[in-house]
Amino acid sequence: QDEFRGSRAGVVLISPELADHEGAPATRIVVAKPQEAMLLVLPALYPPPPRESGIHASAVIGRGVRLGKDVAIGAHSVIGDGAVLGDRVVIGPLCDVGRDVSIGADSHLVSAVTLYPGTVLGARVRLHAGVRAGSDGFGYVPSATGIQKVPHVGRCILEDDVEVGANSTIDRGSIADTVIGAGSKLDNLVMIAHNVRLGRMCLIAAQSGIAGSTRLGDGCMIGGQVGVTGHLELGNNVKLGAGSGVMDDIPDGEMWSGAPARPHRDWLKATSAFYKLADRMREIERQLRERGA
């Protein structure tokens, strides 16, 4: 409220219930959902740069590659044999698109993105700088002759409208596929291990990791620096607080926090009790000293 009163903004988007709120901005555009309205305003005020076009002379195109209409490929990028790029795909500079990769229409690899062979991207996928998709998972078997690597033959599939932040990594499946559900958004520095299946419209914040063969339902929201162990089942619309360490299955619609994670209200009670413990101990020590005196 204080910030609004002192604002020097010439125009503000404001909800109906706050339209008459005391404050400096005199020009107020009343809209039901100001944040959604910003999706229309910002592109008008800050138009995106022109779309890249053409294939740079330094790009390398493999045998049997199929290119859709109006594809753009940046400097020093490599498109492997048999890859398929849909209409209006943009491949930025220094990208490595492996053999038999499939990329859906209107997708965009920003720069220095690596797609291992066989990776599948849907339409309108956006991968930021340094994303690595389709690499082998962390699968090994100790034996008498040493640690043996498990061959990874599954795919890495990113469905329509997925966005992945800079320097995030998504493993291919070992035998089954790793799947990122349609509309899901991953922040920077997120790690998705082999055979993970992420539902539709999930949000995962930075520095989180999901271990192998764990499944998440639709609409899950994961805070920053969350770790989820392998072979778990997390239901639809599950929420995980930042820094959580998840070691158990979670039913639909629940919010868990802490490490090890537990239902959010239980974690709040336990945390409150922990911080009160020191005060209680000091009080006990004081009482013991008084009795000793």
C-alpha positions as CSV (number, residue, x, y, z in Angstrom):
1,Q,0.0,0.0,0.0
2,D,2.8,2.4,0.8
3,E,4.5,1.6,-2.5
4,F,1.2,2.3,-4.3
5,R,0.7,5.7,-2.6
6,G,4.2,6.8,-3.6
7,S,4.2,5.3,-7.0
8,R,5.3,7.6,-9.9
9,A,3.7,5.3,-12.5
10,G,1.7,7.1,-15.2
11,V,-0.7,4.3,-15.8
12,V,-1.6,1.2,-13.6
13,L,-3.6,-1.9,-14.2
14,I,-5.8,-2.4,-11.2
15,S,-8.6,-4.8,-10.1
16,P,-12.1,-3.4,-9.5
17,E,-11.9,-3.8,-5.7
18,L,-8.8,-1.6,-5.6
19,A,-9.8,0.9,-8.2
20,D,-10.6,3.6,-5.7
21,H,-7.6,2.9,-3.4
22,E,-5.7,5.9,-2.2
23,G,-2.5,6.5,-4.2
24,A,-0.7,8.7,-6.7
25,P,-1.4,7.0,-10.0
26,A,-4.3,8.9,-11.5
27,T,-4.7,6.9,-14.7
28,R,-6.1,3.5,-13.8
29,I,-7.1,0.8,-16.2
30,V,-9.6,-1.4,-14.3
31,V,-9.4,-5.1,-15.3
32,A,-10.6,-8.3,-13.7
33,K,-7.1,-9.9,-13.6
34,P,-4.2,-7.4,-13.8
35,Q,-1.5,-10.1,-14.1
36,E,-3.2,-11.7,-17.1
37,A,-3.7,-8.2,-18.7
38,M,0.1,-7.7,-18.5
39,L,0.4,-10.6,-21.0
40,L,-1.2,-8.3,-23.5
41,V,0.5,-5.0,-22.4
42,L,4.1,-6.1,-22.2
43,P,4.5,-7.4,-25.8
44,A,3.1,-4.1,-27.0
45,L,5.5,-2.1,-25.0
46,Y,8.5,-4.4,-25.5
47,P,8.0,-6.2,-28.8
48,P,10.1,-9.3,-29.2
49,P,13.1,-9.2,-31.5
50,P,12.5,-10.2,-35.2
51,R,12.4,-14.0,-35.7
52,E,15.6,-15.5,-37.0
53,S,15.4,-16.7,-40.5
54,G,17.5,-18.8,-42.9
55,I,20.2,-21.4,-42.5
56,H,23.6,-20.1,-41.5
57,A,26.5,-21.0,-43.8
58,S,28.4,-22.6,-41.0
59,A,25.5,-25.0,-40.0
60,V,25.9,-28.7,-40.7
61,I,22.9,-30.6,-42.0
62,G,23.1,-34.4,-41.9
63,R,21.8,-37.0,-44.4
64,G,18.1,-37.5,-44.6
65,V,17.1,-34.5,-42.6
66,R,13.6,-33.2,-43.2
67,L,13.0,-29.5,-42.7
68,G,9.6,-27.8,-42.5
69,K,8.7,-24.4,-43.8
70,D,10.5,-21.3,-42.6
71,V,13.0,-23.2,-40.5
72,A,15.9,-21.2,-39.1
73,I,19.3,-22.7,-38.1
74,G,22.0,-20.6,-36.4
75,A,25.7,-20.5,-36.7
76,H,27.7,-23.6,-36.0
77,S,24.7,-25.8,-35.2
78,V,24.6,-29.4,-36.2
79,I,21.5,-31.3,-37.3
80,G,22.1,-35.1,-37.2
81,D,21.1,-37.7,-39.8
82,G,17.4,-38.4,-40.0
83,A,16.3,-35.5,-37.8
84,V,12.9,-33.9,-38.5
85,L,12.2,-30.2,-37.9
86,G,8.7,-29.0,-38.1
87,D,7.5,-25.7,-39.6
88,R,8.9,-22.5,-38.2
89,V,11.4,-24.2,-35.9
90,V,14.2,-22.0,-34.8
91,I,17.6,-23.6,-33.9
92,G,19.9,-21.0,-32.3
93,P,23.7,-21.0,-32.6
94,L,25.9,-23.8,-31.3
95,C,23.1,-26.4,-30.9
96,D,23.6,-30.1,-31.4
97,V,20.5,-31.9,-32.6
98,G,21.2,-35.6,-32.7
99,R,20.4,-38.3,-35.0
100,D,16.6,-39.1,-35.5
101,V,15.5,-36.2,-33.3
102,S,12.0,-34.9,-33.9
103,I,11.1,-31.3,-33.2
104,G,7.5,-30.0,-33.5
105,A,6.3,-26.9,-35.2
106,D,7.2,-23.4,-33.7
107,S,9.7,-24.8,-31.2
108,H,12.8,-22.8,-30.3
109,L,16.2,-23.9,-29.1
110,V,17.8,-20.7,-27.9
111,S,21.5,-21.5,-28.0
112,A,24.0,-24.3,-27.1
113,V,21.2,-26.8,-26.6
114,T,22.0,-30.5,-27.0
115,L,19.4,-33.1,-28.0
116,Y,20.7,-36.6,-27.8
117,P,19.7,-39.0,-30.6
118,G,16.0,-40.0,-30.6
119,T,14.8,-37.1,-28.4
120,V,11.2,-36.0,-29.2
121,L,10.0,-32.4,-28.8
122,G,6.3,-31.5,-29.4
123,A,5.1,-28.2,-30.8
124,R,5.9,-24.8,-29.3
125,V,8.6,-26.2,-27.0
126,R,11.2,-23.7,-25.8
127,L,14.6,-24.8,-24.5
128,H,16.9,-22.1,-23.1
129,A,20.7,-22.0,-23.3
130,G,22.6,-25.1,-22.2
131,V,19.7,-27.5,-21.9
132,R,20.7,-31.1,-22.3
133,A,17.9,-33.6,-23.1
134,G,18.1,-37.3,-23.8
135,S,21.4,-38.1,-22.0
136,D,21.9,-41.5,-20.3
137,G,20.5,-41.8,-16.8
138,F,22.5,-42.8,-13.8
139,G,22.0,-46.5,-14.1
140,Y,24.8,-49.0,-13.0
141,V,25.0,-52.5,-11.6
142,P,27.9,-53.5,-9.2
143,S,29.4,-56.8,-10.2
144,A,32.4,-59.0,-9.4
145,T,34.2,-57.4,-12.3
146,G,33.3,-53.8,-11.4
147,I,30.5,-51.4,-11.9
148,Q,28.6,-52.1,-15.1
149,K,26.7,-49.5,-17.0
150,V,23.0,-50.3,-17.8
151,P,22.4,-49.4,-21.5
152,H,19.7,-46.7,-21.9
153,V,17.5,-47.3,-24.9
154,G,14.3,-45.4,-23.9
155,R,13.4,-42.0,-25.3
156,C,13.2,-38.5,-23.9
157,I,9.9,-36.9,-24.8
158,L,8.9,-33.3,-24.2
159,E,5.3,-32.7,-25.1
160,D,3.6,-29.6,-26.5
161,D,4.2,-26.2,-24.9
162,V,6.9,-27.3,-22.5
163,E,9.6,-24.7,-21.5
164,V,12.9,-25.7,-19.9
165,G,15.2,-23.2,-18.3
166,A,18.9,-22.7,-18.8
167,N,21.3,-25.5,-18.0
168,S,18.6,-28.0,-17.0
169,T,19.0,-31.7,-17.8
170,I,16.5,-34.4,-18.7
171,D,17.7,-38.0,-19.0
172,R,16.4,-40.5,-21.5
173,G,14.6,-43.6,-20.2
174,S,16.5,-46.8,-19.5
175,I,13.9,-49.0,-21.2
176,A,10.7,-47.0,-20.8
177,D,10.5,-43.3,-21.8
178,T,11.1,-40.2,-19.8
179,V,8.1,-37.9,-20.4
180,I,7.6,-34.2,-19.6
181,G,3.8,-33.5,-19.8
182,A,2.3,-30.9,-22.1
183,G,2.4,-27.3,-20.8
184,S,4.9,-28.0,-18.0
185,K,7.5,-25.4,-17.2
186,L,11.0,-26.2,-15.7
187,D,13.2,-23.5,-14.2
188,N,17.0,-23.2,-14.6
189,L,19.2,-26.0,-13.2
190,V,16.5,-28.6,-12.9
191,M,17.4,-32.3,-13.1
192,I,15.0,-35.0,-14.3
193,A,16.3,-38.5,-14.1
194,H,15.5,-41.6,-16.3
195,N,12.0,-43.0,-16.6
196,V,10.4,-40.0,-14.7
197,R,6.9,-39.2,-16.0
198,L,5.8,-35.6,-15.3
199,G,2.2,-34.8,-15.8
200,R,0.6,-31.9,-17.6
201,M,0.9,-28.3,-16.5
202,C,3.5,-28.9,-13.8
203,L,5.8,-26.1,-12.5
204,I,9.3,-27.0,-11.1
205,A,11.5,-24.2,-9.6
206,A,15.3,-24.0,-9.8
207,Q,17.8,-26.5,-8.5
208,S,15.2,-29.2,-7.9
209,G,15.8,-32.9,-8.9
210,I,13.5,-35.9,-9.4
211,A,15.1,-39.3,-9.2
212,G,14.5,-42.2,-11.5
213,S,11.1,-43.8,-12.2
214,T,9.1,-41.4,-10.1
215,R,5.7,-40.3,-11.5
216,L,4.0,-37.0,-10.9
217,G,0.4,-36.2,-11.7
218,D,-1.0,-33.1,-13.5
219,G,-0.7,-29.6,-12.0
220,C,2.1,-30.3,-9.5
221,M,4.1,-27.3,-8.1
222,I,7.6,-27.9,-6.8
223,G,9.5,-25.2,-5.0
224,G,13.3,-24.5,-5.3
225,Q,15.9,-27.0,-4.2
226,V,13.4,-29.9,-3.8
227,G,14.7,-33.4,-3.9
228,V,12.4,-36.3,-4.8
229,T,13.7,-39.8,-4.4
230,G,13.1,-42.6,-7.0
231,H,10.1,-44.9,-7.6
232,L,7.5,-42.7,-5.9
233,E,4.0,-41.8,-7.0
234,L,2.9,-38.1,-6.5
235,G,-0.7,-37.4,-7.3
236,N,-2.4,-34.6,-9.1
237,N,-2.0,-31.0,-7.9
238,V,0.6,-31.9,-5.3
239,K,2.6,-28.9,-3.9
240,L,6.1,-29.2,-2.4
241,G,7.7,-26.4,-0.3
242,A,11.2,-25.1,-1.1
243,G,14.0,-27.3,0.2
244,S,11.8,-30.4,0.8
245,G,13.2,-33.9,0.7
246,V,10.5,-36.3,-0.5
247,M,10.8,-39.9,0.4
248,D,7.1,-41.1,0.4
249,D,4.2,-41.3,-2.0
250,I,1.9,-38.2,-1.8
251,P,-1.9,-38.3,-2.5
252,D,-3.7,-35.9,-4.8
253,G,-3.9,-32.3,-3.7
254,E,-1.7,-32.4,-0.7
255,M,1.1,-29.9,0.2
256,W,4.2,-31.3,1.9
257,S,7.3,-29.5,3.3
258,G,10.5,-30.2,5.1
259,A,13.2,-32.9,5.0
260,P,12.2,-35.6,5.3
261,A,9.0,-34.1,3.8
262,R,5.7,-34.5,5.6
263,P,2.3,-32.8,5.3
264,H,2.7,-29.1,5.5
265,R,0.7,-28.5,8.7
266,D,2.6,-31.3,10.5
267,W,5.9,-29.7,9.4
268,L,4.9,-26.3,10.7
269,K,4.0,-27.8,14.0
270,A,7.3,-29.7,14.2
271,T,9.4,-26.7,13.2
272,S,7.6,-24.5,15.8
273,A,8.3,-27.1,18.5
274,F,11.9,-27.3,17.5
275,Y,12.5,-23.6,17.8
276,K,10.7,-23.5,21.2
277,L,12.9,-26.4,22.5
278,A,15.9,-24.1,23.1
279,D,13.7,-21.7,25.1
280,R,12.3,-24.6,27.1
281,M,15.8,-26.0,27.8
282,R,17.0,-22.6,29.1
283,E,13.9,-22.4,31.4
284,I,14.7,-25.9,32.8
285,E,18.3,-24.9,33.4
286,R,17.2,-21.8,35.2
287,Q,14.8,-23.7,37.4
288,L,17.6,-26.3,38.3
289,R,20.0,-23.5,39.2
290,E,17.4,-21.9,41.5
291,R,16.7,-25.2,43.2
292,G,20.4,-25.9,43.7
293,A,20.8,-22.5,45.3
